[in-house]
Amino acid sequence: MSTNKIIKAKVEDVPDLATLFDQYRVFYRKDSDIAGAVSFLTDRLTREESVIFLCEVDGKKAGFVQLYPLFSSTRMQRLWLLNDLFVAPDFRGQGVSKALIDASRNYAIKTGACGLSLETEKTNTIANQLYLSTNWELDEDHNYYFLTTK
């Protein structure tokens, strides 16, 4: 029986993490760029601009979740943006995504955050089912907009 282990990523984990991160980006129709992934992740971790949890299954990197800090002015509290969640195809259906969500939830509690927020494509059926099954609430009251600057 395989065992899941969640670790908080450090800069030393970037080479393995970059491969997963690159697969995540390709899933979202971006060109593969391992060197860019290494640079991006190294910057996030060394600058302490994100928190990344890795799930290892039998010693192999199976998936990751990346959280970015935000603040809610109306609640006057910290919250975390669950920006990235990815499980390698060989490890899907083994509880990796739920373990990463649990790690994120526990980290939010540990840091005194009022909650976590995320967005995913409406067409990402599996992710949408996952979030509903792990007690996330779909916000149907707000519109989200994006202003491109580059």
Backbone bond lengths (Angstrom), bond angles and torsions (degrees), N, CA, C in turn:
res aa  C-N    CA-C-N  psi(-1)  N-CA   C-N-CA  omega(-1)  CA-C   N-CA-C  phi
1 M - - - 1.454 - - 1.524 109.13 -
2 S 1.320 116.50 135.23 1.464 120.38 -178.49 1.524 110.23 -82.48
3 T 1.327 114.85 153.62 1.456 120.52 179.75 1.524 109.63 -122.46
4 N 1.333 115.20 137.08 1.460 122.19 176.98 1.519 109.31 -93.50
5 K 1.315 115.94 137.03 1.460 121.85 175.97 1.526 107.19 -131.47
6 I 1.319 116.55 127.83 1.467 121.53 178.21 1.519 108.34 -101.72
7 I 1.330 115.68 129.58 1.458 120.86 175.70 1.527 109.14 -126.89
8 K 1.320 115.70 149.55 1.462 121.26 172.85 1.524 106.72 -83.24
9 A 1.320 115.77 121.78 1.461 121.02 -173.94 1.528 111.79 -66.15
10 K 1.330 113.36 144.60 1.459 122.57 173.90 1.528 107.14 -121.61
11 V 1.300 116.44 170.81 1.466 120.86 -179.11 1.530 110.65 -56.26
12 E 1.328 117.89 -34.20 1.469 120.73 179.58 1.528 112.25 -62.77
13 D 1.336 117.29 -21.13 1.461 121.76 -179.06 1.525 112.82 -85.02
14 V 1.333 117.35 -7.98 1.467 120.70 -173.09 1.527 113.68 -57.67
15 P 1.317 121.43 -42.01 1.474 118.19 -179.49 1.536 113.31 -56.15
16 D 1.326 117.57 -46.89 1.469 120.50 177.45 1.527 111.13 -69.00
17 L 1.309 115.82 -41.86 1.459 121.12 -179.16 1.527 111.67 -63.32
18 A 1.323 116.96 -37.44 1.469 121.12 -177.98 1.524 111.81 -60.39
19 T 1.311 116.84 -35.60 1.467 120.03 178.15 1.527 110.63 -63.90
20 L 1.321 116.39 -45.92 1.471 120.36 177.31 1.526 111.09 -64.36
21 F 1.324 116.09 -42.96 1.464 121.09 -179.51 1.526 110.89 -62.25
22 D 1.316 116.19 -39.55 1.462 120.17 178.02 1.532 110.45 -64.57
23 Q 1.322 117.23 -42.31 1.469 120.63 177.24 1.533 110.78 -61.72
24 Y 1.315 116.61 -38.89 1.464 122.43 176.91 1.531 110.30 -60.14
25 R 1.321 116.68 -46.89 1.465 120.68 -179.32 1.523 111.40 -64.88
26 V 1.325 116.79 -40.27 1.470 120.73 178.26 1.530 109.73 -63.29
27 F 1.337 117.43 -37.53 1.466 121.28 175.93 1.532 110.41 -56.27
28 Y 1.332 116.22 -36.86 1.467 121.35 178.77 1.535 112.28 -92.74
29 R 1.320 115.83 28.49 1.458 123.63 170.68 1.537 114.43 64.13
30 K 1.312 116.85 34.04 1.465 122.23 173.55 1.520 108.23 -104.24
31 D 1.321 116.56 153.83 1.461 121.12 178.21 1.530 110.00 -69.19
32 S 1.312 116.40 143.97 1.459 121.60 175.96 1.525 109.63 -61.57
33 D 1.327 116.84 137.83 1.463 121.67 -179.17 1.530 108.10 -158.48
34 I 1.323 116.26 80.01 1.466 120.86 -178.11 1.528 111.24 -62.05
35 A 1.321 117.67 -44.31 1.471 120.50 -179.53 1.530 110.34 -61.03
36 G 1.324 116.50 -41.65 1.461 120.48 177.06 1.516 111.45 -64.41
37 A 1.333 116.69 -38.84 1.464 120.91 178.59 1.523 110.69 -63.82
38 V 1.319 116.94 -43.57 1.471 120.86 178.44 1.520 110.03 -59.87
39 S 1.319 116.79 -46.97 1.461 121.54 -179.25 1.526 111.19 -62.88
40 F 1.324 116.56 -47.92 1.461 121.67 -178.00 1.527 110.84 -60.85
41 L 1.319 116.60 -49.45 1.467 120.48 -177.39 1.527 111.98 -67.51
42 T 1.329 116.18 -39.30 1.466 119.77 177.13 1.519 110.23 -60.47
43 D 1.321 117.40 -44.02 1.468 121.35 177.54 1.520 111.53 -60.62
44 R 1.324 117.17 -46.36 1.472 119.79 -178.13 1.522 110.98 -60.52
45 L 1.326 116.26 -44.22 1.464 119.70 -176.25 1.523 112.60 -74.74
46 T 1.328 118.38 -42.98 1.467 119.51 -178.65 1.529 111.33 -69.27
47 R 1.306 117.23 -31.48 1.474 120.87 178.61 1.526 112.27 -87.97
48 E 1.329 115.96 -0.86 1.465 122.48 -178.15 1.527 111.27 54.41
49 E 1.337 115.67 42.26 1.462 121.94 -179.88 1.526 112.71 -94.72
50 S 1.313 117.01 -8.90 1.455 120.41 175.08 1.516 109.45 -151.07
51 V 1.317 114.26 164.31 1.461 122.10 174.68 1.522 105.39 -119.59
52 I 1.322 115.82 129.50 1.456 120.79 -178.41 1.523 108.82 -124.00
53 F 1.321 114.93 128.83 1.454 120.27 173.57 1.519 108.39 -108.37
54 L 1.320 115.49 136.50 1.463 122.96 176.70 1.518 108.75 -110.55
55 C 1.309 115.67 141.93 1.450 120.33 172.94 1.516 108.07 -107.76
56 E 1.317 114.94 126.17 1.453 120.89 176.11 1.522 108.30 -107.32
57 V 1.300 116.66 134.62 1.462 122.88 174.85 1.516 106.38 -118.64
58 D 1.316 115.30 115.63 1.469 121.01 -177.41 1.526 111.74 50.97
59 G 1.338 115.38 41.67 1.462 121.30 176.48 1.515 115.83 82.41
60 K 1.339 117.46 -2.62 1.471 120.71 -179.61 1.529 109.07 -104.17
61 K 1.344 115.75 140.02 1.465 120.82 178.30 1.523 108.63 -70.32
62 A 1.337 116.18 115.60 1.464 121.52 -172.81 1.521 113.31 -105.54
63 G 1.322 117.37 -26.29 1.459 119.80 -177.72 1.514 110.86 -175.51
64 F 1.319 115.34 171.98 1.465 120.40 -179.92 1.521 110.22 -150.34
65 V 1.312 113.97 161.59 1.461 122.19 170.66 1.521 106.58 -135.61
66 Q 1.329 116.84 139.29 1.461 121.51 179.21 1.522 108.69 -121.12
67 L 1.334 114.80 128.21 1.461 122.39 -179.56 1.522 110.03 -113.53
68 Y 1.324 115.53 138.63 1.460 121.50 174.49 1.526 108.91 -115.79
69 P 1.336 117.12 139.72 1.462 119.45 179.84 1.525 111.37 -76.62
70 L 1.310 114.72 137.49 1.466 123.13 173.77 1.520 107.61 -135.61
71 F 1.321 115.44 172.75 1.454 120.43 176.18 1.513 108.77 -135.27
72 S 1.314 115.69 143.82 1.455 121.61 176.10 1.525 108.42 -102.04
73 S 1.311 115.97 116.53 1.458 120.20 178.71 1.523 111.43 -68.81
74 T 1.333 116.77 -39.20 1.460 118.97 -178.12 1.531 111.31 -69.33
75 R 1.315 117.16 -34.87 1.471 120.73 177.85 1.528 111.80 -89.96
76 M 1.337 115.67 -16.13 1.464 123.25 -176.98 1.529 110.74 55.35
77 Q 1.346 114.35 47.01 1.455 120.49 -179.70 1.524 110.37 -146.38
78 R 1.329 114.07 163.49 1.458 121.44 173.54 1.520 108.85 -72.37
79 L 1.324 115.62 149.02 1.455 121.89 166.25 1.511 106.79 -142.08
80 W 1.313 116.56 165.04 1.456 121.61 -178.45 1.513 109.74 -118.33
81 L 1.311 115.31 136.93 1.461 121.97 173.77 1.521 107.52 -93.94
82 L 1.322 115.83 116.66 1.455 120.04 173.04 1.523 104.62 -82.46
83 N 1.320 115.37 96.84 1.460 120.51 -171.73 1.521 112.81 -87.98
84 D 1.332 116.75 -35.85 1.455 120.60 -174.63 1.522 109.48 -136.63
85 L 1.318 116.13 132.69 1.456 122.13 172.03 1.518 106.59 -141.59
86 F 1.325 115.50 125.00 1.464 119.28 -177.80 1.516 109.82 -146.54
87 V 1.334 114.67 138.42 1.463 121.77 173.97 1.525 107.20 -124.93
88 A 1.322 115.85 128.87 1.468 120.72 178.81 1.528 109.68 -59.49
89 P 1.323 116.74 142.43 1.475 120.31 -175.50 1.528 114.81 -50.55
90 D 1.330 118.43 -38.46 1.469 120.86 -178.44 1.521 113.69 -66.94
91 F 1.334 117.40 -14.04 1.462 120.89 -175.37 1.532 112.95 -113.72
92 R 1.305 116.97 4.59 1.463 119.70 -179.55 1.528 110.54 -69.77
93 G 1.325 115.48 148.43 1.458 120.88 179.77 1.521 113.53 79.55
94 Q 1.336 117.20 12.17 1.467 121.35 -178.94 1.523 112.62 -114.32
95 G 1.324 117.48 13.59 1.459 120.78 177.69 1.510 115.21 85.66
96 V 1.329 117.45 7.17 1.464 120.71 -178.20 1.524 111.12 -64.38
97 S 1.324 117.40 -47.51 1.469 119.73 -177.89 1.525 111.05 -62.58
98 K 1.318 117.01 -40.54 1.471 119.62 178.94 1.522 111.27 -66.98
99 A 1.316 117.63 -36.29 1.467 120.90 176.67 1.529 110.59 -64.69
100 L 1.327 117.01 -39.64 1.468 120.85 178.32 1.523 111.32 -68.52
101 I 1.321 117.29 -38.08 1.470 120.28 176.26 1.522 110.17 -65.37
102 D 1.329 117.22 -41.99 1.468 120.61 177.26 1.527 110.85 -60.76
103 A 1.334 117.13 -42.29 1.466 120.67 178.40 1.526 110.27 -62.10
104 S 1.331 116.58 -39.61 1.469 121.13 178.60 1.523 110.98 -65.25
105 R 1.330 115.75 -45.89 1.468 120.61 178.38 1.530 110.31 -59.77
106 N 1.322 116.84 -46.96 1.467 120.48 -179.69 1.522 111.50 -63.05
107 Y 1.323 117.13 -37.33 1.459 120.48 178.47 1.530 110.45 -67.08
108 A 1.318 116.83 -39.75 1.471 120.12 177.44 1.520 110.20 -61.26
109 I 1.311 116.72 -43.29 1.469 120.83 178.19 1.520 109.99 -63.49
110 K 1.331 116.52 -46.45 1.468 121.84 -178.63 1.525 111.65 -59.45
111 T 1.328 117.43 -35.83 1.473 120.98 -177.59 1.523 112.51 -91.87
112 G 1.323 117.57 6.67 1.461 121.10 176.99 1.516 114.19 72.32
113 A 1.317 117.09 21.59 1.470 120.58 -178.89 1.524 110.26 -74.66
114 C 1.328 115.39 152.27 1.459 120.43 178.81 1.521 111.91 -80.45
115 G 1.336 117.20 -11.81 1.457 119.53 178.34 1.504 112.18 164.35
116 L 1.319 113.74 -171.63 1.460 122.95 177.61 1.514 108.26 -125.62
117 S 1.309 115.64 150.68 1.457 121.87 178.23 1.519 107.91 -129.94
118 L 1.329 116.43 151.95 1.456 119.70 175.49 1.511 109.44 -155.89
119 E 1.310 114.77 165.70 1.463 121.05 170.26 1.511 107.89 -138.91
120 T 1.305 115.45 149.02 1.453 121.40 173.70 1.517 108.04 -147.28
121 E 1.291 115.41 161.57 1.463 119.51 -179.27 1.527 110.16 -64.46
122 K 1.319 116.05 142.58 1.460 120.85 177.42 1.522 111.24 -59.07
123 T 1.331 116.92 -29.79 1.464 121.25 -177.93 1.535 113.05 -82.44
124 N 1.324 118.03 -5.93 1.461 121.65 180.00 1.533 108.65 -83.03
125 T 1.314 115.16 75.09 1.464 122.66 -172.42 1.519 112.61 -57.25
126 I 1.310 117.26 -44.98 1.465 120.27 -177.72 1.522 110.92 -62.67
127 A 1.325 117.23 -45.82 1.463 120.57 179.49 1.527 110.80 -64.20
128 N 1.310 117.37 -42.90 1.459 120.00 179.77 1.526 111.14 -61.34
129 Q 1.321 117.59 -39.94 1.468 120.98 176.97 1.525 110.54 -66.68
130 L 1.333 116.51 -40.83 1.462 121.13 179.20 1.527 110.53 -58.70
131 Y 1.325 117.17 -49.61 1.460 120.06 -175.66 1.522 111.40 -64.30
132 L 1.313 117.26 -40.96 1.461 119.61 177.38 1.529 110.63 -64.78
133 S 1.323 117.39 -37.24 1.470 120.64 -178.77 1.527 112.76 -72.88
134 T 1.341 117.46 -15.39 1.465 120.95 179.42 1.534 111.26 -110.09
135 N 1.334 115.50 26.27 1.469 124.40 170.76 1.529 116.19 74.01
136 W 1.320 117.97 18.19 1.456 120.06 170.35 1.526 107.14 -74.48
137 E 1.309 116.56 148.59 1.458 121.44 178.10 1.522 109.24 -107.30
138 L 1.315 115.92 130.45 1.458 121.05 177.14 1.525 108.46 -75.93
139 D 1.319 116.82 123.26 1.460 122.36 -179.98 1.527 108.85 -86.57
140 E 1.299 115.61 106.09 1.467 120.32 178.64 1.531 111.86 -101.58
141 D 1.350 116.09 5.48 1.460 120.88 -176.52 1.523 114.27 -97.13
142 H 1.324 117.55 -13.03 1.457 120.22 -174.53 1.522 111.08 -124.15
143 N 1.313 114.98 150.55 1.455 122.06 171.90 1.514 107.82 -101.29
144 Y 1.303 116.52 140.66 1.449 121.94 176.14 1.515 108.27 -111.17
145 Y 1.321 115.23 133.66 1.454 121.35 -178.26 1.511 109.34 -121.66
146 F 1.314 115.78 160.93 1.452 121.60 176.99 1.514 108.84 -136.63
147 L 1.318 117.25 132.06 1.457 123.05 177.54 1.529 108.07 -111.93
148 T 1.310 116.94 111.98 1.459 122.20 -179.54 1.525 109.37 -76.78
149 T 1.321 116.37 131.65 1.468 121.26 178.44 1.517 111.36 -116.86
150 K 1.310 118.33 -5.35 1.461 122.20 -178.32 1.488 109.74 -140.00
